[in-house]
Amino acid sequence: MFTHSEGANTIARGNYSHAEGISTKSIGERSHAEGDSTTANGKASHAEGSSTTTGHEGAHAEGVSSQALGYADHAEGLSTIAKGGASHAEGVNTEASGLYSHAEGEGTVAASRAQHVQGKYNVEDSTGVYAHIVGGGTGSTDKKNIHTLDWNGNATYAGDIH
């Protein structure tokens, strides 16, 4: 009911859904997909850009090859993945898999509940020791943390403090 699709190979399925562009799919009720090969799966979800996907209610994916897969997740940038539930991944090749987590930068992973990770190529903390991590690695085979802050307020730094 009240769906709208425009462009080439677009599909709007779900009440009040909207799909536009090329090969876009808006599957959930009140969902919106736009761009090229985007898919909005989930009630009130939004996918935009190129090859972006949402997989749950209230999720938002934007950019290129980004995925917002959990409830109210947000993924933006290039090849980012938010799947923790109300999590946020931004930048390039970042992943927010912990509940309410946030990963930003390049190649960062926020794997624990309410964890914030920034920088590049951090060592993943899936046990929930750290609230905050700054990655300082150079690539997927060279991951390191240059700053961490645990849930008790204890901080570590890889370098000197000035």
N, C-alpha and C positions, 0 to 999 in steps of 0.2 A: 504494500500500500504506500503510495506517494514516493516511490523510488524514481531515480533519474540516472540514466547513463548516457554518456556522450563520448564520441571518439571512435576508435577502432578496437574491436574485440573487448569491449568493456562489459562488465556484469555488475549490476546493483541488485542484491538479493537481501531482503530484510527491510522491514518497515522504515520509511524515511531515510533510506540509505542513498548514497550518491557516489558514482564512479565516473571519472573523466580521464581522458588521455589515450594511451595505447596499452592494451592488455592489462587493464586494471580491474580489480575485483573488490567490491565492497559487500561483504557477506553478512555482517552483524547489523542488528537493528540500530538505526541512527549512526551508522558508520560512514566513513568518507575515505575514498582512495583517489589519488590523483597522481599523474605523471606517467611513467613508463614501467610496466610490469610490477606495479605495487599491489599489495593485498592487505585489506583491512578486515581481519577476522576478529570478531568480538563486538559486543554491544558498545556503542559510543566510542569506537576506536577510530584512529586516523593514521593513514599511511600516505606519505608523499615523497616524491623524488623519483629515484630509479632503483628498482629491485628491493624495495623496503617492505617489511611485513610486520603486522601486529598479530598477536595470538590470543589476546584476552580483553576483557572489558576495560574500557578507559585507557587503553594503551595508545602510545603515539610513537611512530617511527618516521624519521625524516633523514634525507641525505641520499647516500648510495649504499646499497647492500646492508642496511642497518635493520635490526630486529628488536622489537619490543614484545616480548613473549609472555610476560606475567601480568597480573592484575595491576593496572595503573602504572605500568612501566613506561619509561621514555628513553628512546635510543636516538642519537643524532650524530651525524658525521659520516665517516667512511668505515664500513664493516664493524660497527659497534653492536653489542648485544646487551640488552637489559632483560633479565629473566628472574630477578629475585622477588618481585612483588613490591610495587611502589619504589622501584630502584631506577637509577639514571646512569646511562653510559654515554659519554660524549668524546669526540676526538677521532682517533683512528685506531682500529683494532683493540678497543677497550671492552671490558666485560664487567657488568655489575650483576653478580649472581647471588649475593647476600640480600636478605630481606631488608628493605629500606636503605640499601647501599648506594654509593656514588663512585664511579670510576671515570677519570678524565685524563686526557693527555694522549700518550702513545703506548699501546701494548700493556696498559695497566689492567689489573684484576682486583675488584673489591668482592671478596668471597664470603665475608662474614656480616652478620646483622649490624646495620647502622654504621658500617665502616666507610671511611672516605679515603680514597687513594688517588694520588695525582702524580704527575711526572711522567716517567717512561720506564717500562719493563721492570716492575717491582717483583719481589718474591711474594707469592701468594700466601695469605694467612687464612686458611679455612677453619682454624680452631678458635678464632675470635679473640686472640690475644690483644690485637691492636685496634684502636679507634681510628687512628690516622697513620697513613704510610705515604712517604714520598719515594718513588722509585727513581733509580739513577742508573739503570742498566743500559746497554747499548743495542740489545736485540733479544730475540726469543731464546737464544742460547747463552746469553749473558745477562741474567736478571740479578738485580741487587737493590737493597733498600738503603737510601742514604739518610733517612730520618724516619723514626717511628715514635709513636706516642701510645702507650698502653692505656687501658681503662682505669688505671689507678693514678694517671697523670705523670708517669715516669717516661722520660724522653731519652732517646739515644740518637746520636749523630755519627755519621761515618767520618766526618772531618772535624776540624777545630771550630770552637765557638769563639767569635770575636766580639 
